[in-house]
Amino acid sequence: MTSVLVVDDSAMDRRIAGGLLEKNLGWLITYAVDGKQALVQLEEETPDLILTDLQMPEMNGLELVQEVKRSHPLIPVVLMTAQGSEIIAVEALEHGAASYVPKDQLGHDLCDTLERVIAAAGDRRTQQQLMQQIRTLHCNFVLCNEPTMLTSLVSYLQTLLNDMGLLAEVDRLRVGVALEEALLNAAYHGNLEVSSVLRETDHTAYYQLARERLELEPYMHRSIFVEASLSRREVRYKIRDEGPGFNPSELPDPTDPANLERPCGRGLLLMRTFMDEVEYNEIGNEVIMVKRTMPVASEVKALEPAPA
């Protein structure tokens, strides 16, 4: 049976909303008087959906949406809005609320709206359960040098990692940062041949030159080739550009204190810090980065206690 937590500081409004759902849909309804009480109840029992008022003491609907999105991302939250709450309602929708129903339209719209949200949430849960059964996933991409396209790829691959249940949250974040740095290096330093020295001397000129070369030969037709291999053992990214390359042995040591504040070493430092392996090919136009999701055999053996 579908369960809904109704959150509202008005006892009458709580009962009106809950009564409509019980009578018309036969759903199981529980109640909370504000966002703080709702979070306490979430720790005891997880509902299929939260229906919340916006204007409440202690913790309002927007704050509740933000917290549920963080701690229980698969539970959809639907807002009940009153006249005068339009601005905060829009903000709540931007922060992850699934839908909204005006309080003066509960009788007409509440049941239909919640049924649609529950159906969509069920599809999402099933999809995530399916994704967690994947053992190996390979993707190949051919991208232009537009930064927005590169960050979109990072977002997509981060979603895959999350849905497959690979890596802890902090490690997923770090892998995403390392991937973005590698992609931007491939675009700016590789295909567009914009020197990091210029970035150190004139930050504005660096990005201006990059924008200009997006529409100039031979830079504009160069592509970035990305291979992503996700498995229960490791996350592996291969990024190759069509630029002239460089000598990897001449890269400055980003861990040297003298180089820590230099913009040109920041990306490499983050890549090497956040990934378990970072290797360039001989001509410097391809990098392979690996983040292991479980220890390799040699590491496991090293952790085993020595025989007595």
FIMILO-875408 format. One line per 8 residues: number of its first residue (from 1); their letters; for each residue x, y, z of N, C-alpha, C. Coordinates in steps of 0.1 Angstrom, whole numbers. Layout:
# residues N
NUM) a) X:Y:Z:X:Y:Z:X:Y:Z ~ ...
# end
This chain:
# residues 308
1) mtsvlvvd) 8:-12:0:0:0:0:9:12:0 ~ 5:22:-8:13:35:-9:11:42:4 ~ 23:47:9:22:55:22:27:69:19 ~ 20:79:25:23:93:24:24:100:37 ~ 35:108:39:36:116:51:31:130:47 ~ 21:134:54:15:148:52:21:157:63 ~ 27:168:59:34:177:68:27:191:67 ~ 21:196:78:15:209:78:12:213:92
9) dsamdrri) 15:225:96:13:230:110:-2:232:112 ~ -11:232:102:-25:234:104:-32:220:105 ~ -38:217:117:-44:204:118:-55:202:108 ~ -63:213:105:-74:211:96:-69:208:82 ~ -58:215:77:-53:213:64:-47:199:63 ~ -40:194:74:-35:181:74:-46:171:72 ~ -57:172:79:-68:162:78:-75:163:65 ~ -76:175:59:-83:176:46:-74:169:35
17) aggllekn) -61:171:35:-53:165:25:-52:150:27 ~ -50:146:40:-49:131:43:-62:124:40 ~ -73:131:43:-87:125:41:-89:122:26 ~ -86:132:18:-88:130:4:-80:118:-2 ~ -68:116:3:-60:105:-2:-65:92:4 ~ -69:91:16:-75:79:22:-88:75:15 ~ -96:85:13:-110:82:7:-109:78:-7 ~ -101:86:-15:-101:84:-30:-91:73:-35
25) lgwlitya) -80:72:-27:-70:63:-32:-67:51:-23 ~ -72:52:-10:-70:41:-1:-55:40:4 ~ -48:52:4:-34:52:8:-33:53:23 ~ -21:48:28:-18:49:42:-12:63:45 ~ -18:70:54:-14:84:57:-8:85:71 ~ 3:92:73:8:96:86:10:111:85 ~ 12:117:97:12:132:98:24:137:106 ~ 28:149:103:38:157:110:34:171:110
33) vdgkqalv) 38:178:121:33:192:122:43:202:116 ~ 55:198:113:65:207:107:76:198:101 ~ 86:205:95:97:198:88:106:190:98 ~ 108:196:110:117:189:119:110:176:124 ~ 97:176:127:91:164:131:90:154:119 ~ 89:159:107:89:150:96:102:142:94 ~ 113:149:97:127:143:96:128:132:106 ~ 123:135:118:124:125:129:116:112:125
41) qleeetpd) 104:114:119:96:103:115:102:95:103 ~ 110:102:95:117:96:83:127:86:88 ~ 133:88:100:143:79:105:136:67:111 ~ 124:67:114:116:56:119:109:48:108 ~ 104:55:99:97:48:88:97:56:75 ~ 100:50:64:102:57:51:89:57:43 ~ 83:68:40:71:68:32:74:67:17 ~ 64:65:9:66:65:-5:67:80:-11
49) liltdlqm) 60:89:-3:59:103:-8:57:112:4 ~ 62:124:3:60:134:13:51:145:7 ~ 40:149:13:32:160:9:33:171:20 ~ 39:183:16:42:193:27:37:206:23 ~ 32:213:34:29:228:33:43:235:31 ~ 42:247:26:54:255:25:57:264:37 ~ 47:271:42:49:280:53:46:273:66 ~ 57:270:73:56:263:86:67:269:96
57) pemnglel) 64:268:109:75:272:118:85:261:119 ~ 96:264:126:107:255:129:115:252:116 ~ 108:244:107:114:241:94:104:242:83 ~ 105:251:73:95:252:63:96:242:52 ~ 87:243:42:87:233:32:99:233:23 ~ 105:245:20:117:246:12:129:239:19 ~ 130:242:32:141:235:40:139:220:40 ~ 127:216:41:124:202:42:128:195:28
65) vqevkrsh) 124:202:17:127:197:4:142:195:3 ~ 150:205:7:165:204:6:170:193:14 ~ 165:191:26:171:180:35:167:167:30 ~ 154:165:25:150:152:20:158:149:7 ~ 161:159:-1:168:157:-13:182:152:-10 ~ 188:157:1:201:153:5:202:139:12 ~ 192:136:21:193:124:29:184:113:23 ~ 174:116:16:165:105:10:161:109:-4
73) plipvvlm) 171:109:-13:169:114:-27:158:107:-35 ~ 154:95:-31:144:87:-39:130:90:-34 ~ 128:97:-23:115:100:-18:110:113:-25 ~ 100:113:-33:95:126:-39:88:134:-29 ~ 89:147:-30:82:157:-22:73:166:-30 ~ 61:166:-27:51:175:-34:47:186:-24 ~ 46:198:-30:42:210:-22:27:213:-22 ~ 22:218:-11:9:224:-10:11:239:-9
81) taqgseii) 7:247:-19:10:261:-19:-3:269:-16 ~ -1:280:-9:-11:290:-6:-8:303:-13 ~ -18:311:-15:-16:324:-22:-5:332:-14 ~ 4:337:-21:15:345:-15:28:337:-13 ~ 28:324:-17:40:316:-15:46:312:-28 ~ 43:319:-39:47:315:-52:62:315:-53 ~ 69:325:-48:83:327:-49:90:315:-43 ~ 87:312:-30:93:301:-23:90:288:-29
89) avealehg) 78:287:-36:74:274:-42:83:272:-54 ~ 86:282:-62:95:281:-74:109:277:-69 ~ 113:283:-58:127:279:-53:127:265:-48 ~ 116:260:-42:116:246:-38:116:237:-50 ~ 109:240:-60:109:232:-72:123:231:-78 ~ 130:243:-78:144:243:-83:153:234:-74 ~ 150:233:-62:158:225:-53:154:210:-52 ~ 144:206:-60:142:192:-61:127:187:-58
97) aasyvpkd) 118:196:-54:104:192:-52:99:186:-65 ~ 91:176:-64:86:168:-76:74:175:-83 ~ 66:182:-75:54:189:-81:48:198:-70 ~ 36:204:-73:29:212:-63:15:212:-66 ~ 7:215:-56:-8:216:-57:-13:228:-49 ~ -19:237:-55:-25:248:-47:-35:243:-37 ~ -35:249:-25:-44:244:-14:-58:246:-18 ~ -61:256:-26:-75:258:-29:-80:249:-41
105) qlghdlcd) -71:241:-46:-74:231:-56:-72:217:-52 ~ -70:214:-39:-68:201:-34:-78:191:-39 ~ -91:194:-37:-102:185:-41:-101:181:-56 ~ -96:190:-64:-96:187:-79:-83:180:-83 ~ -72:185:-78:-59:181:-83:-50:172:-75 ~ -53:171:-62:-43:164:-53:-41:149:-57 ~ -52:142:-59:-51:127:-61:-44:125:-74 ~ -48:132:-85:-42:130:-98:-27:133:-98
113) tlerviaa) -24:144:-92:-10:148:-91:-1:138:-84 ~ -6:134:-72:2:124:-65:3:111:-71 ~ -7:106:-78:-6:94:-85:4:94:-96 ~ 5:105:-103:15:107:-114:29:107:-108 ~ 31:114:-97:44:115:-91:48:101:-85 ~ 39:94:-79:42:80:-74:46:71:-86 ~ 39:72:-97:43:64:-108:57:67:-114 ~ 60:80:-115:73:83:-119:84:79:-109
121) agdrrtqq) 81:81:-96:91:77:-86:93:62:-87 ~ 83:54:-89:84:39:-90:93:36:-102 ~ 92:42:-113:100:40:-124:115:43:-121 ~ 117:54:-114:130:58:-110:137:48:-101 ~ 129:43:-91:135:33:-82:138:20:-89 ~ 129:16:-98:132:4:-106:144:5:-115 ~ 145:17:-121:157:19:-130:170:19:-122 ~ 170:25:-110:182:25:-102:185:11:-97
129) qlmqqirt) 175:3:-93:177:-11:-90:183:-19:-101 ~ 178:-16:-113:184:-23:-125:198:-19:-127 ~ 201:-6:-126:215:-1:-128:225:-7:-119 ~ 220:-10:-106:229:-16:-96:232:-31:-99 ~ 225:-37:-109:228:-50:-113:238:-51:-125 ~ 242:-39:-130:252:-39:-141:265:-42:-135 ~ 272:-51:-142:286:-55:-138:297:-47:-146 ~ 295:-45:-158:304:-37:-166:297:-29:-176
137) lhcnfvlc) 301:-16:-178:295:-7:-187:306:1:-194 ~ 305:0:-208:315:7:-216:308:18:-224 ~ 313:30:-224:307:41:-232:318:48:-240 ~ 315:52:-253:325:59:-261:318:72:-266 ~ 326:83:-265:320:96:-268:330:103:-277 ~ 325:111:-287:333:120:-295:327:134:-293 ~ 335:143:-287:330:156:-283:337:167:-290 ~ 330:178:-291:337:191:-295:343:197:-283
145) neptmlts) 349:209:-284:357:215:-274:349:225:-265 ~ 336:226:-267:328:235:-259:328:231:-245 ~ 332:239:-235:332:236:-221:319:230:-216 ~ 307:236:-221:294:231:-216:292:217:-220 ~ 297:212:-231:295:198:-235:304:189:-226 ~ 315:194:-223:324:186:-214:319:184:-200 ~ 313:195:-195:308:194:-181:295:186:-181 ~ 288:186:-193:276:178:-194:279:163:-193
153) lvsylqtl) 291:159:-200:295:145:-199:299:141:-185 ~ 306:150:-178:309:147:-164:297:144:-156 ~ 287:153:-158:274:151:-150:268:138:-154 ~ 268:134:-166:262:121:-171:269:109:-164 ~ 282:110:-165:290:98:-160:289:98:-144 ~ 288:109:-138:286:110:-123:272:103:-120 ~ 262:106:-128:249:99:-125:250:84:-127 ~ 257:79:-137:259:65:-139:266:59:-126
161) lndmglla) 277:65:-122:284:60:-110:274:59:-98 ~ 266:70:-96:257:70:-85:246:59:-86 ~ 240:58:-98:230:48:-100:235:34:-100 ~ 247:31:-104:253:18:-103:258:15:-89 ~ 258:25:-80:262:23:-66:277:21:-65 ~ 285:28:-74:300:27:-74:306:38:-66 ~ 315:35:-57:322:45:-49:314:52:-39 ~ 320:56:-28:314:64:-18:312:78:-24
169) evdrlrvg) 303:86:-18:300:99:-24:312:108:-25 ~ 321:108:-15:332:117:-16:342:113:-27 ~ 343:99:-30:351:95:-41:345:97:-54 ~ 332:97:-55:325:100:-68:328:115:-71 ~ 327:123:-61:329:137:-63:344:140:-68 ~ 353:133:-62:367:135:-66:370:130:-80 ~ 364:118:-84:365:113:-97:359:123:-107 ~ 348:129:-104:342:139:-113:351:151:-115
177) valeeall) 357:155:-104:367:167:-105:379:163:-114 ~ 384:151:-112:396:147:-120:392:146:-135 ~ 380:140:-138:376:139:-151:374:152:-158 ~ 368:161:-151:366:175:-157:379:182:-160 ~ 389:180:-151:402:186:-153:408:180:-166 ~ 407:167:-167:413:160:-179:407:165:-192 ~ 394:166:-191:386:170:-204:390:185:-207 ~ 391:193:-197:394:207:-200:408:209:-205
185) naayhgnl) 417:200:-200:431:200:-205:431:196:-219 ~ 424:186:-223:423:181:-236:418:192:-246 ~ 408:199:-241:403:210:-250:412:222:-251 ~ 415:228:-240:423:240:-240:438:238:-244 ~ 445:229:-237:459:227:-240:461:218:-252 ~ 452:208:-254:454:199:-265:449:204:-278 ~ 436:204:-280:430:208:-293:431:223:-296 ~ 429:231:-287:430:246:-289:444:252:-288
193) evssvlre) 453:244:-282:467:248:-281:469:261:-274 ~ 461:263:-263:462:276:-255:472:272:-244 ~ 483:280:-243:494:277:-234:489:280:-219 ~ 493:272:-210:491:275:-196:499:287:-191 ~ 510:290:-198:518:301:-194:509:314:-196 ~ 501:315:-206:492:326:-208:483:328:-197 ~ 478:316:-192:468:317:-181:474:323:-168 ~ 487:320:-166:494:326:-155:496:341:-156
201) tdhtayyq) 498:345:-168:501:359:-170:489:368:-173 ~ 479:362:-180:467:370:-183:455:361:-184 ~ 448:360:-173:437:350:-172:426:353:-182 ~ 423:366:-184:413:370:-194:417:366:-208 ~ 429:369:-212:434:367:-225:434:352:-228 ~ 437:344:-218:437:329:-219:423:324:-224 ~ 413:328:-218:399:323:-221:394:330:-234 ~ 399:342:-237:395:349:-249:401:342:-261
209) larerlel) 413:338:-260:420:331:-271:413:317:-273 ~ 410:310:-262:403:298:-264:389:299:-271 ~ 382:310:-268:369:312:-275:371:315:-289 ~ 381:322:-293:384:326:-306:388:313:-314 ~ 396:304:-308:400:293:-316:389:282:-317 ~ 378:283:-310:367:274:-312:361:276:-326 ~ 364:287:-333:359:290:-346:370:292:-356 ~ 382:288:-353:393:289:-363:399:276:-367
217) epymhrsi) 404:275:-379:411:263:-384:426:264:-378 ~ 432:253:-375:427:239:-376:420:234:-363 ~ 419:243:-353:414:240:-340:400:235:-340 ~ 391:242:-347:377:240:-346:372:226:-349 ~ 379:219:-358:374:206:-362:380:194:-354 ~ 389:198:-344:395:187:-336:385:182:-326 ~ 385:170:-323:376:163:-314:383:158:-301 ~ 375:155:-291:380:148:-279:373:134:-279
225) fveaslsr) 381:124:-277:376:110:-277:377:105:-263 ~ 366:101:-258:365:96:-244:360:82:-243 ~ 367:73:-236:362:60:-234:360:59:-218 ~ 348:54:-214:346:52:-200:342:38:-198 ~ 349:31:-189:347:17:-185:344:17:-170 ~ 331:13:-167:327:13:-153:324:-2:-149 ~ 330:-6:-139:328:-20:-134:328:-20:-119 ~ 326:-32:-114:326:-34:-99:340:-33:-94
233) revrykir) 350:-34:-102:364:-34:-98:370:-20:-99 ~ 367:-13:-110:374:0:-112:365:9:-121 ~ 369:22:-120:364:32:-130:376:36:-138 ~ 375:35:-151:386:38:-160:381:48:-171 ~ 388:59:-172:386:69:-182:398:71:-191 ~ 396:70:-204:406:73:-214:402:86:-222 ~ 410:96:-222:407:109:-229:418:112:-239 ~ 414:113:-251:424:116:-262:420:128:-270
241) degpgfnp) 429:137:-272:427:149:-281:434:148:-294 ~ 432:157:-303:438:157:-316:449:168:-318 ~ 453:173:-307:464:183:-307:477:177:-309 ~ 488:186:-309:501:181:-312:508:173:-301 ~ 502:174:-289:507:167:-277:518:174:-271 ~ 525:167:-261:536:173:-254:544:162:-248 ~ 555:165:-242:564:155:-236:560:154:-221 ~ 553:143:-217:549:141:-204:560:142:-193
249) selpdptd) 572:138:-197:583:139:-188:587:153:-184 ~ 583:163:-192:586:176:-189:576:183:-180 ~ 565:176:-176:555:182:-168:561:186:-154 ~ 558:198:-149:563:202:-136:557:194:-125 ~ 564:191:-115:559:184:-103:549:192:-96 ~ 536:188:-97:526:197:-90:526:197:-75 ~ 533:187:-69:534:186:-55:545:194:-49 ~ 554:199:-58:565:208:-54:559:221:-48
257) panlerpc) 562:225:-36:556:237:-30:558:249:-39 ~ 568:249:-47:570:261:-56:560:261:-67 ~ 553:250:-70:543:249:-81:529:249:-76 ~ 527:248:-63:513:246:-58:504:258:-62 ~ 509:270:-62:500:281:-65:499:284:-80 ~ 506:277:-88:506:279:-103:494:273:-109 ~ 486:280:-117:474:275:-123:477:263:-132 ~ 488:262:-139:491:252:-148:493:238:-141
265) grglllmr) 496:238:-129:497:225:-122:485:220:-114 ~ 475:229:-113:464:225:-104:457:213:-109 ~ 454:213:-122:446:202:-128:453:188:-126 ~ 466:188:-129:473:176:-128:474:171:-113 ~ 476:181:-104:476:177:-90:463:171:-86 ~ 452:176:-90:439:171:-86:437:157:-92 ~ 441:155:-105:440:142:-112:448:132:-104 ~ 460:135:-101:469:125:-95:465:122:-80
273) tfmdevey) 459:132:-74:455:131:-60:442:122:-59 ~ 433:125:-68:420:119:-67:419:105:-73 ~ 427:102:-83:427:89:-90:438:80:-85 ~ 436:67:-86:447:58:-82:458:57:-93 ~ 455:59:-105:464:58:-116:462:69:-126 ~ 472:76:-130:472:86:-141:484:84:-150 ~ 481:80:-163:492:77:-172:490:84:-185 ~ 500:90:-191:499:96:-204:506:87:-214
281) neignevi) 502:88:-227:509:81:-237:522:89:-241 ~ 530:83:-249:543:89:-252:543:103:-258 ~ 532:106:-266:532:119:-272:523:129:-264 ~ 517:125:-254:510:134:-244:496:138:-249 ~ 490:132:-259:477:136:-263:466:126:-258 ~ 470:117:-249:461:107:-243:464:105:-229 ~ 454:104:-220:456:101:-206:446:91:-202 ~ 451:81:-194:442:71:-188:442:73:-173
289) mvkrtmpv) 430:74:-167:429:76:-153:421:64:-147 ~ 425:59:-136:418:47:-130:415:50:-115 ~ 403:47:-111:399:47:-97:394:34:-94 ~ 401:27:-85:397:13:-81:385:14:-71 ~ 375:5:-74:364:5:-65:365:-6:-54 ~ 376:-14:-56:379:-24:-46:395:-26:-46 ~ 401:-30:-36:416:-32:-36:420:-43:-46 ~ 431:-41:-52:437:-51:-61:443:-62:-52
297) asevkale) 446:-74:-58:450:-85:-50:462:-82:-42 ~ 472:-75:-47:484:-72:-40:481:-63:-28 ~ 471:-54:-29:468:-46:-17:461:-54:-6 ~ 452:-63:-11:446:-72:-1:456:-80:7 ~ 465:-86:-1:476:-94:5:484:-86:15 ~ 487:-74:11:495:-65:20:488:-62:33 ~ 474:-62:33:467:-59:45:465:-71:54 ~ 468:-83:49:466:-95:57:477:-96:68
305) papa) 473:-101:79:483:-102:90:494:-113:87 ~ 506:-110:91:517:-119:88:514:-132:96 ~ 518:-144:90:517:-156:98:525:-157:110 ~ 519:-163:121:526:-164:134:538:-173:133
# end
